């Protein structure tokens, strides 16, 4: 044991090495578990209690604004864009 190094200075690299080994073991375990969970699974029967989802998007809706509403909206846009 070198005379100029304290016990804590010699213990530091050992603790860091142990922490690195434990971290790698944990990482391997997590990756292995993730690989097993992502394996292809059997598809069971469809859930009949849930309603069928429609494949198309709902139709778009539009509302006509009155001139007063249009002016109020334009004023709001101007007010919000003044800071930029």
C-alpha positions as a LaTeX table, in Angstrom:
\begin{tabular}{lrrr}
\hline
Residue & $x$ (\AA) & $y$ (\AA) & $z$ (\AA) \\
\hline
Unk1 & 0.00 & 0.00 & 0.00 \\
Unk2 & 1.55 & 3.33 & $-1.04$ \\
Unk3 & 2.40 & 5.63 & 1.84 \\
Unk4 & 1.12 & 8.81 & 0.18 \\
Unk5 & $-2.41$ & 7.44 & $-0.52$ \\
Unk6 & $-5.02$ & 7.19 & 2.21 \\
Unk7 & $-7.30$ & 4.25 & 2.72 \\
Unk8 & $-10.28$ & 6.15 & 1.24 \\
Unk9 & $-8.28$ & 7.03 & $-1.89$ \\
Unk10 & $-7.51$ & 3.37 & $-2.42$ \\
Unk11 & $-11.08$ & 2.32 & $-1.68$ \\
Unk12 & $-12.57$ & 4.78 & $-4.25$ \\
Unk13 & $-11.63$ & 2.89 & $-7.44$ \\
Unk14 & $-12.81$ & $-0.38$ & $-5.91$ \\
Unk15 & $-16.21$ & 1.10 & $-5.09$ \\
Unk16 & $-16.50$ & 2.63 & $-8.57$ \\
Unk17 & $-15.59$ & $-0.68$ & $-10.21$ \\
Unk18 & $-18.17$ & $-2.50$ & $-8.10$ \\
Unk19 & $-20.83$ & 0.08 & $-9.00$ \\
Unk20 & $-19.97$ & $-0.27$ & $-12.70$ \\
Unk21 & $-20.28$ & $-4.08$ & $-12.53$ \\
Unk22 & $-23.64$ & $-3.86$ & $-10.77$ \\
Unk23 & $-24.88$ & $-1.28$ & $-13.31$ \\
Unk24 & $-23.87$ & $-3.50$ & $-16.24$ \\
Unk25 & $-25.58$ & $-6.50$ & $-14.65$ \\
Unk26 & $-28.76$ & $-4.47$ & $-14.19$ \\
Unk27 & $-28.63$ & $-3.18$ & $-17.75$ \\
Unk28 & $-28.20$ & $-6.69$ & $-19.15$ \\
Unk29 & $-31.14$ & $-7.88$ & $-17.08$ \\
Unk30 & $-33.40$ & $-5.04$ & $-18.28$ \\
Unk31 & $-32.42$ & $-5.54$ & $-21.93$ \\
Unk32 & $-32.96$ & $-9.28$ & $-21.70$ \\
Unk33 & $-36.41$ & $-8.75$ & $-20.16$ \\
Unk34 & $-37.32$ & $-6.21$ & $-22.85$ \\
Unk35 & $-36.26$ & $-8.63$ & $-25.57$ \\
Unk36 & $-38.43$ & $-11.38$ & $-24.12$ \\
Unk37 & $-41.45$ & $-9.06$ & $-23.84$ \\
Unk38 & $-41.12$ & $-7.89$ & $-27.43$ \\
Unk39 & $-41.23$ & $-11.43$ & $-28.82$ \\
Unk40 & $-44.24$ & $-12.16$ & $-31.03$ \\
Unk41 & $-47.25$ & $-13.20$ & $-29.03$ \\
Unk42 & $-50.23$ & $-15.26$ & $-29.96$ \\
Unk43 & $-53.28$ & $-13.22$ & $-30.84$ \\
Unk44 & $-56.32$ & $-14.36$ & $-28.94$ \\
Unk45 & $-59.92$ & $-13.94$ & $-29.91$ \\
Unk46 & $-61.16$ & $-10.41$ & $-30.42$ \\
Unk47 & $-62.75$ & $-8.69$ & $-27.45$ \\
Unk48 & $-66.45$ & $-8.73$ & $-28.21$ \\
Unk49 & $-67.42$ & $-6.41$ & $-25.34$ \\
Unk50 & $-65.67$ & $-3.45$ & $-26.98$ \\
Unk51 & $-67.43$ & $-1.66$ & $-29.85$ \\
Unk52 & $-65.84$ & $-1.72$ & $-33.27$ \\
Unk53 & $-63.75$ & 1.34 & $-34.04$ \\
Unk54 & $-64.58$ & 3.26 & $-37.18$ \\
Unk55 & $-61.80$ & 3.53 & $-39.72$ \\
Unk56 & $-62.51$ & 7.04 & $-41.01$ \\
Unk57 & $-62.07$ & 10.35 & $-39.29$ \\
Unk58 & $-65.13$ & 12.39 & $-38.34$ \\
Unk59 & $-66.25$ & 15.06 & $-40.77$ \\
Unk60 & $-64.86$ & 18.56 & $-40.30$ \\
Unk61 & $-67.14$ & 21.21 & $-38.92$ \\
Unk62 & $-67.10$ & 24.90 & $-39.77$ \\
Unk63 & $-68.85$ & 27.83 & $-38.13$ \\
Unk64 & $-69.43$ & 31.18 & $-39.81$ \\
Unk65 & $-68.35$ & 34.15 & $-37.68$ \\
Unk66 & $-70.21$ & 37.41 & $-37.58$ \\
Unk67 & $-68.28$ & 40.56 & $-38.56$ \\
Unk68 & $-68.11$ & 41.57 & $-34.88$ \\
Unk69 & $-66.64$ & 38.19 & $-33.92$ \\
Unk70 & $-64.15$ & 38.40 & $-36.78$ \\
Unk71 & $-63.03$ & 41.87 & $-35.61$ \\
Unk72 & $-62.72$ & 40.66 & $-32.00$ \\
Unk73 & $-60.62$ & 37.69 & $-33.11$ \\
Unk74 & $-58.37$ & 39.93 & $-35.22$ \\
Unk75 & $-57.92$ & 42.25 & $-32.23$ \\
Unk76 & $-57.00$ & 39.30 & $-30.03$ \\
Unk77 & $-54.43$ & 38.10 & $-32.56$ \\
Unk78 & $-52.91$ & 41.57 & $-32.77$ \\
Unk79 & $-52.80$ & 41.81 & $-28.97$ \\
Unk80 & $-51.07$ & 38.43 & $-28.60$ \\
Unk81 & $-48.61$ & 39.06 & $-31.41$ \\
Unk82 & $-47.46$ & 42.47 & $-30.08$ \\
Unk83 & $-44.92$ & 40.78 & $-27.80$ \\
Unk84 & $-43.14$ & 39.11 & $-30.73$ \\
\hline
\end{tabular}
